[in-house]
Amino acid sequence: MDGLMILVRSGPEETGRVEEALRLAAAMLGFDELPAIVFIDDGVRCLHPQAFSDPALQDYLQATADLAGVHAVSSAKESGGDIDPTLGVNLIGMGGLVTMMEEFVAVASF
């Protein structure tokens, strides 16, 4: 598979970095490119309900989830909160993440 994987490692309090990741995903969707977006480490907290004070970030996340899907490393269950069920997050293990990364031309980490 060609394209870009977006790896979100920053938590929701790092608004600038997370916003860049979500805007990049939205821009790619606007050009009919389907990025893979994976949340890992502190980034998993971005998947909690009301994680962002800015509703535009939640809208970017929901649009990306609806059109391209979002993934989280399976330890997401241990992130200290519930993942928003409306996002339809696909939980993957570290092995699955490595396999996904091999399929993409580039990986951008935020």
Biopython code that builds the backbone (N, CA, C, O; Angstrom):
import numpy as np
from Bio.PDB.StructureBuilder import StructureBuilder

atoms = [
    (1, "MET", "N", (0.850, -1.174, 0.000)),
    (1, "MET", "CA", (0.000, 0.000, 0.000)),
    (1, "MET", "C", (0.894, 1.234, 0.000)),
    (1, "MET", "O", (1.873, 1.295, 0.744)),
    (2, "ASP", "N", (0.569, 2.182, -0.804)),
    (2, "ASP", "CA", (1.286, 3.453, -0.817)),
    (2, "ASP", "C", (0.658, 4.369, 0.214)),
    (2, "ASP", "O", (-0.366, 4.041, 0.815)),
    (3, "GLY", "N", (1.268, 5.496, 0.409)),
    (3, "GLY", "CA", (0.645, 6.498, 1.253)),
    (3, "GLY", "C", (1.394, 6.749, 2.536)),
    (3, "GLY", "O", (2.570, 6.414, 2.677)),
    (4, "LEU", "N", (0.675, 7.353, 3.474)),
    (4, "LEU", "CA", (1.262, 7.847, 4.701)),
    (4, "LEU", "C", (0.539, 7.275, 5.908)),
    (4, "LEU", "O", (-0.689, 7.199, 5.939)),
    (5, "MET", "N", (1.323, 6.877, 6.898)),
    (5, "MET", "CA", (0.771, 6.510, 8.193)),
    (5, "MET", "C", (1.047, 7.685, 9.125)),
    (5, "MET", "O", (2.161, 8.206, 9.168)),
    (6, "ILE", "N", (0.032, 8.092, 9.863)),
    (6, "ILE", "CA", (0.169, 9.159, 10.843)),
    (6, "ILE", "C", (0.132, 8.513, 12.223)),
    (6, "ILE", "O", (-0.861, 7.895, 12.606)),
    (7, "LEU", "N", (1.214, 8.664, 12.952)),
    (7, "LEU", "CA", (1.347, 8.081, 14.281)),
    (7, "LEU", "C", (1.221, 9.208, 15.307)),
    (7, "LEU", "O", (2.048, 10.120, 15.336)),
    (8, "VAL", "N", (0.192, 9.145, 16.144)),
    (8, "VAL", "CA", (-0.052, 10.192, 17.138)),
    (8, "VAL", "C", (0.392, 9.673, 18.501)),
    (8, "VAL", "O", (-0.223, 8.773, 19.074)),
    (9, "ARG", "N", (1.470, 10.258, 19.002)),
    (9, "ARG", "CA", (2.022, 9.874, 20.303)),
    (9, "ARG", "C", (1.771, 10.952, 21.355)),
    (9, "ARG", "O", (1.943, 10.700, 22.548)),
    (10, "SER", "N", (1.372, 12.137, 20.935)),
    (10, "SER", "CA", (1.155, 13.266, 21.847)),
    (10, "SER", "C", (-0.258, 13.221, 22.413)),
    (10, "SER", "O", (-1.211, 12.864, 21.721)),
    (11, "GLY", "N", (-0.372, 13.589, 23.680)),
    (11, "GLY", "CA", (-1.676, 13.618, 24.327)),
    (11, "GLY", "C", (-2.478, 14.849, 23.939)),
    (11, "GLY", "O", (-1.956, 15.757, 23.292)),
    (12, "PRO", "N", (-3.746, 14.881, 24.331)),
    (12, "PRO", "CA", (-4.622, 15.989, 23.930)),
    (12, "PRO", "C", (-4.207, 17.347, 24.479)),
    (12, "PRO", "O", (-4.624, 18.377, 23.948)),
    (13, "GLU", "N", (-3.397, 17.368, 25.526)),
    (13, "GLU", "CA", (-2.944, 18.655, 26.054)),
    (13, "GLU", "C", (-1.898, 19.299, 25.149)),
    (13, "GLU", "O", (-1.651, 20.501, 25.250)),
    (14, "GLU", "N", (-1.283, 18.516, 24.270)),
    (14, "GLU", "CA", (-0.333, 19.051, 23.290)),
    (14, "GLU", "C", (-1.104, 19.394, 22.012)),
    (14, "GLU", "O", (-0.898, 18.797, 20.956)),
    (15, "THR", "N", (-1.974, 20.349, 22.145)),
    (15, "THR", "CA", (-2.940, 20.685, 21.107)),
    (15, "THR", "C", (-2.298, 20.941, 19.745)),
    (15, "THR", "O", (-2.813, 20.478, 18.728)),
    (16, "GLY", "N", (-1.194, 21.662, 19.709)),
    (16, "GLY", "CA", (-0.555, 22.001, 18.435)),
    (16, "GLY", "C", (-0.132, 20.779, 17.649)),
    (16, "GLY", "O", (-0.389, 20.694, 16.448)),
    (17, "ARG", "N", (0.512, 19.831, 18.311)),
    (17, "ARG", "CA", (0.990, 18.627, 17.622)),
    (17, "ARG", "C", (-0.176, 17.753, 17.158)),
    (17, "ARG", "O", (-0.179, 17.254, 16.032)),
    (18, "VAL", "N", (-1.155, 17.574, 18.030)),
    (18, "VAL", "CA", (-2.313, 16.750, 17.676)),
    (18, "VAL", "C", (-3.108, 17.418, 16.558)),
    (18, "VAL", "O", (-3.583, 16.747, 15.642)),
    (19, "GLU", "N", (-3.252, 18.741, 16.635)),
    (19, "GLU", "CA", (-3.968, 19.470, 15.590)),
    (19, "GLU", "C", (-3.274, 19.295, 14.238)),
    (19, "GLU", "O", (-3.946, 19.107, 13.223)),
    (20, "GLU", "N", (-1.942, 19.354, 14.211)),
    (20, "GLU", "CA", (-1.203, 19.139, 12.961)),
    (20, "GLU", "C", (-1.503, 17.754, 12.385)),
    (20, "GLU", "O", (-1.731, 17.610, 11.184)),
    (21, "ALA", "N", (-1.501, 16.753, 13.238)),
    (21, "ALA", "CA", (-1.765, 15.382, 12.781)),
    (21, "ALA", "C", (-3.167, 15.259, 12.205)),
    (21, "ALA", "O", (-3.354, 14.686, 11.132)),
    (22, "LEU", "N", (-4.157, 15.799, 12.920)),
    (22, "LEU", "CA", (-5.545, 15.684, 12.464)),
    (22, "LEU", "C", (-5.812, 16.525, 11.215)),
    (22, "LEU", "O", (-6.583, 16.115, 10.348)),
    (23, "ARG", "N", (-5.186, 17.686, 11.120)),
    (23, "ARG", "CA", (-5.347, 18.512, 9.914)),
    (23, "ARG", "C", (-4.701, 17.833, 8.704)),
    (23, "ARG", "O", (-5.237, 17.879, 7.597)),
    (24, "LEU", "N", (-3.549, 17.205, 8.925)),
    (24, "LEU", "CA", (-2.898, 16.467, 7.835)),
    (24, "LEU", "C", (-3.799, 15.338, 7.352)),
    (24, "LEU", "O", (-3.958, 15.141, 6.147)),
    (25, "ALA", "N", (-4.382, 14.602, 8.278)),
    (25, "ALA", "CA", (-5.299, 13.520, 7.903)),
    (25, "ALA", "C", (-6.491, 14.070, 7.123)),
    (25, "ALA", "O", (-6.890, 13.492, 6.112)),
    (26, "ALA", "N", (-7.062, 15.182, 7.585)),
    (26, "ALA", "CA", (-8.214, 15.784, 6.893)),
    (26, "ALA", "C", (-7.826, 16.267, 5.498)),
    (26, "ALA", "O", (-8.592, 16.105, 4.549)),
    (27, "ALA", "N", (-6.644, 16.858, 5.372)),
    (27, "ALA", "CA", (-6.189, 17.328, 4.058)),
    (27, "ALA", "C", (-6.004, 16.159, 3.103)),
    (27, "ALA", "O", (-6.379, 16.243, 1.933)),
    (28, "MET", "N", (-5.432, 15.079, 3.595)),
    (28, "MET", "CA", (-5.254, 13.904, 2.741)),
    (28, "MET", "C", (-6.594, 13.356, 2.285)),
    (28, "MET", "O", (-6.752, 12.971, 1.127)),
    (29, "LEU", "N", (-7.554, 13.320, 3.188)),
    (29, "LEU", "CA", (-8.894, 12.844, 2.821)),
    (29, "LEU", "C", (-9.512, 13.740, 1.758)),
    (29, "LEU", "O", (-10.237, 13.266, 0.882)),
    (30, "GLY", "N", (-9.222, 15.039, 1.837)),
    (30, "GLY", "CA", (-9.720, 15.979, 0.834)),
    (30, "GLY", "C", (-9.176, 15.713, -0.559)),
    (30, "GLY", "O", (-9.789, 16.099, -1.554)),
    (31, "PHE", "N", (-8.025, 15.052, -0.632)),
    (31, "PHE", "CA", (-7.412, 14.690, -1.913)),
    (31, "PHE", "C", (-7.591, 13.212, -2.226)),
    (31, "PHE", "O", (-6.832, 12.639, -3.007)),
    (32, "ASP", "N", (-8.601, 12.598, -1.611)),
    (32, "ASP", "CA", (-8.930, 11.183, -1.823)),
    (32, "ASP", "C", (-7.778, 10.240, -1.506)),
    (32, "ASP", "O", (-7.647, 9.182, -2.122)),
    (33, "GLU", "N", (-6.951, 10.621, -0.554)),
    (33, "GLU", "CA", (-5.899, 9.752, -0.041)),
    (33, "GLU", "C", (-6.350, 9.270, 1.331)),
    (33, "GLU", "O", (-6.783, 10.068, 2.162)),
    (34, "LEU", "N", (-6.250, 7.976, 1.567)),
    (34, "LEU", "CA", (-6.666, 7.440, 2.855)),
    (34, "LEU", "C", (-5.446, 7.161, 3.719)),
    (34, "LEU", "O", (-4.753, 6.164, 3.516)),
    (35, "PRO", "N", (-5.181, 8.035, 4.681)),
    (35, "PRO", "CA", (-4.050, 7.777, 5.576)),
    (35, "PRO", "C", (-4.441, 6.739, 6.625)),
    (35, "PRO", "O", (-5.621, 6.550, 6.920)),
    (36, "ALA", "N", (-3.458, 6.088, 7.167)),
    (36, "ALA", "CA", (-3.694, 5.270, 8.356)),
    (36, "ALA", "C", (-3.319, 6.154, 9.530)),
    (36, "ALA", "O", (-2.240, 6.747, 9.539)),
    (37, "ILE", "N", (-4.184, 6.250, 10.508)),
    (37, "ILE", "CA", (-3.871, 7.053, 11.680)),
    (37, "ILE", "C", (-3.920, 6.134, 12.895)),
    (37, "ILE", "O", (-4.926, 5.479, 13.169)),
    (38, "VAL", "N", (-2.795, 6.107, 13.615)),
    (38, "VAL", "CA", (-2.637, 5.200, 14.750)),
    (38, "VAL", "C", (-2.289, 6.018, 15.987)),
    (38, "VAL", "O", (-1.408, 6.877, 15.947)),
    (39, "PHE", "N", (-2.980, 5.746, 17.072)),
    (39, "PHE", "CA", (-2.736, 6.412, 18.348)),
    (39, "PHE", "C", (-1.986, 5.461, 19.268)),
    (39, "PHE", "O", (-2.366, 4.302, 19.434)),
    (40, "ILE", "N", (-0.923, 5.968, 19.859)),
    (40, "ILE", "CA", (-0.071, 5.159, 20.725)),
    (40, "ILE", "C", (0.409, 6.024, 21.883)),
    (40, "ILE", "O", (0.425, 7.251, 21.780)),
    (41, "ASP", "N", (0.792, 5.400, 22.967)),
    (41, "ASP", "CA", (1.303, 6.089, 24.151)),
    (41, "ASP", "C", (0.291, 7.131, 24.631)),
    (41, "ASP", "O", (-0.894, 6.823, 24.763)),
    (42, "ASP", "N", (0.744, 8.358, 24.894)),
    (42, "ASP", "CA", (-0.162, 9.403, 25.386)),
    (42, "ASP", "C", (-1.229, 9.778, 24.369)),
    (42, "ASP", "O", (-2.281, 10.296, 24.744)),
    (43, "GLY", "N", (-0.979, 9.526, 23.094)),
    (43, "GLY", "CA", (-1.941, 9.849, 22.049)),
    (43, "GLY", "C", (-3.266, 9.139, 22.202)),
    (43, "GLY", "O", (-4.287, 9.615, 21.707)),
    (44, "VAL", "N", (-3.263, 7.998, 22.886)),
    (44, "VAL", "CA", (-4.503, 7.246, 23.077)),
    (44, "VAL", "C", (-5.533, 8.069, 23.843)),
    (44, "VAL", "O", (-6.737, 7.890, 23.660)),
    (45, "ARG", "N", (-5.061, 8.970, 24.700)),
    (45, "ARG", "CA", (-6.004, 9.811, 25.448)),
    (45, "ARG", "C", (-6.795, 10.748, 24.543)),
    (45, "ARG", "O", (-7.829, 11.277, 24.951)),
    (46, "CYS", "N", (-6.318, 10.956, 23.316)),
    (46, "CYS", "CA", (-7.073, 11.763, 22.342)),
    (46, "CYS", "C", (-8.362, 11.063, 21.925)),
    (46, "CYS", "O", (-9.267, 11.689, 21.374)),
    (47, "LEU", "N", (-8.437, 9.770, 22.189)),
    (47, "LEU", "CA", (-9.602, 8.981, 21.790)),
    (47, "LEU", "C", (-10.678, 8.928, 22.868)),
    (47, "LEU", "O", (-11.730, 8.322, 22.661)),
    (48, "HIS", "N", (-10.429, 9.553, 24.013)),
    (48, "HIS", "CA", (-11.427, 9.583, 25.077)),
    (48, "HIS", "C", (-12.510, 10.597, 24.735)),
    (48, "HIS", "O", (-12.235, 11.592, 24.064)),
    (49, "PRO", "N", (-13.735, 10.357, 25.186)),
    (49, "PRO", "CA", (-14.799, 11.344, 24.937)),
    (49, "PRO", "C", (-14.419, 12.707, 25.512)),
    (49, "PRO", "O", (-13.856, 12.781, 26.604)),
    (50, "GLN", "N", (-14.715, 13.761, 24.805)),
    (50, "GLN", "CA", (-14.414, 15.135, 25.205)),
    (50, "GLN", "C", (-12.942, 15.337, 25.553)),
    (50, "GLN", "O", (-12.623, 16.044, 26.509)),
    (51, "ALA", "N", (-12.049, 14.726, 24.789)),
    (51, "ALA", "CA", (-10.607, 14.871, 25.029)),
    (51, "ALA", "C", (-10.115, 16.270, 24.684)),
    (51, "ALA", "O", (-9.113, 16.731, 25.232)),
    (52, "PHE", "N", (-10.817, 16.946, 23.777)),
    (52, "PHE", "CA", (-10.364, 18.256, 23.306)),
    (52, "PHE", "C", (-11.320, 19.358, 23.743)),
    (52, "PHE", "O", (-12.538, 19.179, 23.719)),
    (53, "SER", "N", (-10.764, 20.500, 24.141)),
    (53, "SER", "CA", (-11.613, 21.642, 24.464)),
    (53, "SER", "C", (-12.086, 22.347, 23.190)),
    (53, "SER", "O", (-13.113, 23.025, 23.199)),
    (54, "ASP", "N", (-11.336, 22.185, 22.098)),
    (54, "ASP", "CA", (-11.692, 22.785, 20.807)),
    (54, "ASP", "C", (-12.545, 21.783, 20.016)),
    (54, "ASP", "O", (-12.052, 20.723, 19.629)),
    (55, "PRO", "N", (-13.813, 22.113, 19.776)),
    (55, "PRO", "CA", (-14.679, 21.169, 19.066)),
    (55, "PRO", "C", (-14.214, 20.878, 17.641)),
    (55, "PRO", "O", (-14.573, 19.838, 17.088)),
    (56, "ALA", "N", (-13.424, 21.766, 17.031)),
    (56, "ALA", "CA", (-12.930, 21.513, 15.675)),
    (56, "ALA", "C", (-12.005, 20.295, 15.648)),
    (56, "ALA", "O", (-12.011, 19.536, 14.679)),
    (57, "LEU", "N", (-11.218, 20.106, 16.696)),
    (57, "LEU", "CA", (-10.330, 18.940, 16.753)),
    (57, "LEU", "C", (-11.136, 17.649, 16.838)),
    (57, "LEU", "O", (-10.800, 16.651, 16.201)),
    (58, "GLN", "N", (-12.197, 17.682, 17.629)),
    (58, "GLN", "CA", (-13.060, 16.498, 17.717)),
    (58, "GLN", "C", (-13.711, 16.218, 16.364)),
    (58, "GLN", "O", (-13.870, 15.058, 15.983)),
    (59, "ASP", "N", (-14.088, 17.268, 15.636)),
    (59, "ASP", "CA", (-14.679, 17.095, 14.306)),
    (59, "ASP", "C", (-13.674, 16.481, 13.330)),
    (59, "ASP", "O", (-14.027, 15.591, 12.556)),
    (60, "TYR", "N", (-12.416, 16.956, 13.364)),
    (60, "TYR", "CA", (-11.374, 16.367, 12.508)),
    (60, "TYR", "C", (-11.187, 14.890, 12.834)),
    (60, "TYR", "O", (-11.075, 14.053, 11.938)),
    (61, "LEU", "N", (-11.155, 14.583, 14.121)),
    (61, "LEU", "CA", (-10.970, 13.195, 14.538)),
    (61, "LEU", "C", (-12.145, 12.334, 14.091)),
    (61, "LEU", "O", (-11.946, 11.228, 13.588)),
    (62, "GLN", "N", (-13.357, 12.827, 14.269)),
    (62, "GLN", "CA", (-14.540, 12.048, 13.878)),
    (62, "GLN", "C", (-14.581, 11.842, 12.373)),
    (62, "GLN", "O", (-14.904, 10.746, 11.913)),
    (63, "ALA", "N", (-14.260, 12.874, 11.592)),
    (63, "ALA", "CA", (-14.251, 12.743, 10.131)),
    (63, "ALA", "C", (-13.210, 11.719, 9.687)),
    (63, "ALA", "O", (-13.473, 10.902, 8.805)),
    (64, "THR", "N", (-12.041, 11.766, 10.293)),
    (64, "THR", "CA", (-10.999, 10.798, 9.950)),
    (64, "THR", "C", (-11.441, 9.384, 10.306)),
    (64, "THR", "O", (-11.236, 8.448, 9.533)),
    (65, "ALA", "N", (-12.048, 9.235, 11.478)),
    (65, "ALA", "CA", (-12.531, 7.918, 11.896)),
    (65, "ALA", "C", (-13.604, 7.406, 10.942)),
    (65, "ALA", "O", (-13.615, 6.225, 10.597)),
    (66, "ASP", "N", (-14.501, 8.283, 10.516)),
    (66, "ASP", "CA", (-15.592, 7.873, 9.632)),
    (66, "ASP", "C", (-15.102, 7.491, 8.237)),
    (66, "ASP", "O", (-15.607, 6.542, 7.637)),
    (67, "LEU", "N", (-14.123, 8.226, 7.726)),
    (67, "LEU", "CA", (-13.706, 8.034, 6.335)),
    (67, "LEU", "C", (-12.508, 7.108, 6.158)),
    (67, "LEU", "O", (-12.422, 6.395, 5.158)),
    (68, "ALA", "N", (-11.591, 7.110, 7.108)),
    (68, "ALA", "CA", (-10.377, 6.311, 6.943)),
    (68, "ALA", "C", (-10.205, 5.283, 8.056)),
    (68, "ALA", "O", (-9.474, 4.306, 7.889)),
    (69, "GLY", "N", (-10.857, 5.489, 9.166)),
    (69, "GLY", "CA", (-10.689, 4.603, 10.309)),
    (69, "GLY", "C", (-9.503, 5.014, 11.154)),
    (69, "GLY", "O", (-8.547, 5.610, 10.659)),
    (70, "VAL", "N", (-9.573, 4.691, 12.428)),
    (70, "VAL", "CA", (-8.459, 4.968, 13.332)),
    (70, "VAL", "C", (-8.097, 3.690, 14.073)),
    (70, "VAL", "O", (-8.928, 2.813, 14.307)),
    (71, "HIS", "N", (-6.843, 3.627, 14.426)),
    (71, "HIS", "CA", (-6.311, 2.465, 15.131)),
    (71, "HIS", "C", (-5.647, 2.934, 16.410)),
    (71, "HIS", "O", (-5.207, 4.079, 16.512)),
    (72, "ALA", "N", (-5.578, 2.042, 17.380)),
    (72, "ALA", "CA", (-4.846, 2.316, 18.614)),
    (72, "ALA", "C", (-4.145, 1.034, 19.023)),
    (72, "ALA", "O", (-4.672, -0.062, 18.838)),
    (73, "VAL", "N", (-2.956, 1.180, 19.579)),
    (73, "VAL", "CA", (-2.232, 0.012, 20.069)),
    (73, "VAL", "C", (-3.025, -0.580, 21.215)),
    (73, "VAL", "O", (-3.564, 0.159, 22.039)),
    (74, "SER", "N", (-3.107, -1.891, 21.282)),
    (74, "SER", "CA", (-4.011, -2.600, 22.189)),
    (74, "SER", "C", (-3.864, -2.220, 23.652)),
    (74, "SER", "O", (-4.800, -2.422, 24.425)),
    (75, "SER", "N", (-2.734, -1.680, 24.057)),
    (75, "SER", "CA", (-2.593, -1.227, 25.442)),
    (75, "SER", "C", (-3.463, -0.001, 25.711)),
    (75, "SER", "O", (-3.460, 0.539, 26.818)),
    (76, "ALA", "N", (-4.206, 0.436, 24.694)),
    (76, "ALA", "CA", (-5.100, 1.584, 24.851)),
    (76, "ALA", "C", (-6.118, 1.349, 25.957)),
    (76, "ALA", "O", (-6.570, 2.301, 26.594)),
    (77, "LYS", "N", (-6.475, 0.120, 26.190)),
    (77, "LYS", "CA", (-7.426, -0.196, 27.247)),
    (77, "LYS", "C", (-6.878, 0.205, 28.614)),
    (77, "LYS", "O", (-7.643, 0.400, 29.558)),
    (78, "GLU", "N", (-5.559, 0.329, 28.721)),
    (78, "GLU", "CA", (-4.916, 0.680, 29.985)),
    (78, "GLU", "C", (-4.617, 2.176, 30.072)),
    (78, "GLU", "O", (-3.846, 2.596, 30.934)),
    (79, "SER", "N", (-5.204, 2.976, 29.209)),
    (79, "SER", "CA", (-4.879, 4.402, 29.128)),
    (79, "SER", "C", (-5.556, 5.251, 30.198)),
    (79, "SER", "O", (-5.357, 6.464, 30.246)),
    (80, "GLY", "N", (-6.344, 4.627, 31.043)),
    (80, "GLY", "CA", (-6.953, 5.387, 32.127)),
    (80, "GLY", "C", (-8.292, 5.995, 31.781)),
    (80, "GLY", "O", (-8.732, 6.916, 32.470)),
    (81, "GLY", "N", (-8.945, 5.533, 30.768)),
    (81, "GLY", "CA", (-10.261, 6.042, 30.406)),
    (81, "GLY", "C", (-10.866, 5.208, 29.307)),
    (81, "GLY", "O", (-10.219, 4.328, 28.738)),
    (82, "ASP", "N", (-12.104, 5.493, 29.021)),
    (82, "ASP", "CA", (-12.801, 4.755, 27.977)),
    (82, "ASP", "C", (-12.577, 5.426, 26.630)),
    (82, "ASP", "O", (-12.549, 6.652, 26.523)),
    (83, "ILE", "N", (-12.421, 4.607, 25.620)),
    (83, "ILE", "CA", (-12.303, 5.111, 24.254)),
    (83, "ILE", "C", (-13.709, 5.434, 23.753)),
    (83, "ILE", "O", (-14.645, 4.666, 23.974)),
    (84, "ASP", "N", (-13.850, 6.563, 23.083)),
    (84, "ASP", "CA", (-15.137, 7.004, 22.542)),
    (84, "ASP", "C", (-15.652, 5.949, 21.555)),
    (84, "ASP", "O", (-15.019, 5.714, 20.526)),
    (85, "PRO", "N", (-16.785, 5.314, 21.852)),
    (85, "PRO", "CA", (-17.291, 4.256, 20.974)),
    (85, "PRO", "C", (-17.728, 4.750, 19.595)),
    (85, "PRO", "O", (-17.805, 3.956, 18.658)),
    (86, "THR", "N", (-18.017, 6.049, 19.453)),
    (86, "THR", "CA", (-18.459, 6.567, 18.157)),
    (86, "THR", "C", (-17.319, 6.604, 17.141)),
    (86, "THR", "O", (-17.561, 6.752, 15.943)),
    (87, "LEU", "N", (-16.075, 6.470, 17.613)),
    (87, "LEU", "CA", (-14.922, 6.516, 16.703)),
    (87, "LEU", "C", (-14.658, 5.180, 16.025)),
    (87, "LEU", "O", (-13.980, 5.138, 14.998)),
    (88, "GLY", "N", (-15.177, 4.090, 16.573)),
    (88, "GLY", "CA", (-14.964, 2.777, 15.968)),
    (88, "GLY", "C", (-13.489, 2.407, 15.885)),
    (88, "GLY", "O", (-13.020, 1.931, 14.851)),
    (89, "VAL", "N", (-12.768, 2.624, 16.964)),
    (89, "VAL", "CA", (-11.325, 2.394, 16.991)),
    (89, "VAL", "C", (-11.009, 0.911, 16.848)),
    (89, "VAL", "O", (-11.609, 0.066, 17.512)),
    (90, "ASN", "N", (-10.064, 0.615, 15.977)),
    (90, "ASN", "CA", (-9.576, -0.740, 15.773)),
    (90, "ASN", "C", (-8.326, -0.924, 16.638)),
    (90, "ASN", "O", (-7.308, -0.272, 16.405)),
    (91, "LEU", "N", (-8.402, -1.810, 17.633)),
    (91, "LEU", "CA", (-7.251, -2.064, 18.491)),
    (91, "LEU", "C", (-6.302, -3.044, 17.805)),
    (91, "LEU", "O", (-6.726, -4.074, 17.281)),
    (92, "ILE", "N", (-5.014, -2.707, 17.815)),
    (92, "ILE", "CA", (-3.994, -3.567, 17.218)),
    (92, "ILE", "C", (-2.869, -3.744, 18.239)),
    (92, "ILE", "O", (-2.702, -2.924, 19.142)),
    (93, "GLY", "N", (-2.108, -4.817, 18.084)),
    (93, "GLY", "CA", (-0.949, -5.044, 18.928)),
    (93, "GLY", "C", (0.283, -4.399, 18.310)),
    (93, "GLY", "O", (0.222, -3.857, 17.207)),
    (94, "MET", "N", (1.392, -4.460, 19.023)),
    (94, "MET", "CA", (2.634, -3.888, 18.500)),
    (94, "MET", "C", (3.060, -4.599, 17.221)),
    (94, "MET", "O", (3.572, -3.965, 16.299)),
    (95, "GLY", "N", (2.852, -5.899, 17.162)),
    (95, "GLY", "CA", (3.173, -6.636, 15.936)),
    (95, "GLY", "C", (2.337, -6.157, 14.765)),
    (95, "GLY", "O", (2.835, -6.040, 13.645)),
    (96, "GLY", "N", (1.061, -5.878, 15.023)),
    (96, "GLY", "CA", (0.192, -5.349, 13.980)),
    (96, "GLY", "C", (0.623, -3.969, 13.520)),
    (96, "GLY", "O", (0.521, -3.636, 12.339)),
    (97, "LEU", "N", (1.109, -3.165, 14.467)),
    (97, "LEU", "CA", (1.606, -1.831, 14.123)),
    (97, "LEU", "C", (2.822, -1.932, 13.212)),
    (97, "LEU", "O", (2.919, -1.219, 12.214)),
    (98, "VAL", "N", (3.737, -2.812, 13.557)),
    (98, "VAL", "CA", (4.945, -2.993, 12.734)),
    (98, "VAL", "C", (4.560, -3.457, 11.335)),
    (98, "VAL", "O", (5.098, -2.959, 10.346)),
    (99, "THR", "N", (3.643, -4.394, 11.245)),
    (99, "THR", "CA", (3.188, -4.889, 9.941)),
    (99, "THR", "C", (2.556, -3.761, 9.125)),
    (99, "THR", "O", (2.808, -3.637, 7.926)),
    (100, "MET", "N", (1.729, -2.939, 9.784)),
    (100, "MET", "CA", (1.107, -1.804, 9.085)),
    (100, "MET", "C", (2.166, -0.827, 8.590)),
    (100, "MET", "O", (2.088, -0.341, 7.462)),
    (101, "MET", "N", (3.159, -0.537, 9.437)),
    (101, "MET", "CA", (4.198, 0.430, 9.068)),
    (101, "MET", "C", (4.960, -0.027, 7.823)),
    (101, "MET", "O", (5.366, 0.797, 7.004)),
    (102, "GLU", "N", (5.149, -1.314, 7.686)),
    (102, "GLU", "CA", (5.867, -1.855, 6.524)),
    (102, "GLU", "C", (5.111, -1.620, 5.218)),
    (102, "GLU", "O", (5.710, -1.603, 4.143)),
    (103, "GLU", "N", (3.801, -1.439, 5.316)),
    (103, "GLU", "CA", (2.965, -1.290, 4.125)),
    (103, "GLU", "C", (2.943, 0.131, 3.571)),
    (103, "GLU", "O", (2.472, 0.352, 2.455)),
    (104, "PHE", "N", (3.440, 1.083, 4.330)),
    (104, "PHE", "CA", (3.366, 2.486, 3.923)),
    (104, "PHE", "C", (4.704, 3.023, 3.494)),
    (104, "PHE", "O", (5.749, 2.569, 3.959)),
    (105, "VAL", "N", (4.667, 3.999, 2.601)),
    (105, "VAL", "CA", (5.875, 4.635, 2.095)),
    (105, "VAL", "C", (6.534, 5.493, 3.157)),
    (105, "VAL", "O", (7.761, 5.555, 3.237)),
    (106, "ALA", "N", (5.713, 6.165, 3.987)),
    (106, "ALA", "CA", (6.249, 7.075, 5.001)),
    (106, "ALA", "C", (5.394, 7.019, 6.260)),
    (106, "ALA", "O", (4.206, 6.700, 6.222)),
    (107, "VAL", "N", (6.038, 7.341, 7.372)),
    (107, "VAL", "CA", (5.340, 7.423, 8.660)),
    (107, "VAL", "C", (5.671, 8.782, 9.252)),
    (107, "VAL", "O", (6.842, 9.131, 9.397)),
    (108, "ALA", "N", (4.643, 9.551, 9.594)),
    (108, "ALA", "CA", (4.826, 10.844, 10.246)),
    (108, "ALA", "C", (4.393, 10.695, 11.700)),
    (108, "ALA", "O", (3.296, 10.214, 11.984)),
    (109, "SER", "N", (5.250, 11.106, 12.603)),
    (109, "SER", "CA", (4.967, 10.976, 14.035)),
    (109, "SER", "C", (4.729, 12.352, 14.645)),
    (109, "SER", "O", (5.514, 13.279, 14.442)),
    (110, "PHE", "N", (3.650, 12.471, 15.387)),
    (110, "PHE", "CA", (3.289, 13.730, 16.019)),
    (110, "PHE", "C", (3.158, 13.529, 17.517)),
    (110, "PHE", "O", (2.857, 14.477, 18.243)),
]
sb = StructureBuilder()
sb.init_structure("model")
sb.init_model(0)
sb.init_chain("A")
sb.init_seg("    ")
for serial, (resi, resn, name, xyz) in enumerate(atoms, 1):
    if name == "N":
        sb.init_residue(resn, " ", resi, " ")
    sb.init_atom(name, np.array(xyz, "f"), 0.0, 1.0, " ", f" {name:<3s}", serial, name[0])
structure = sb.get_structure()
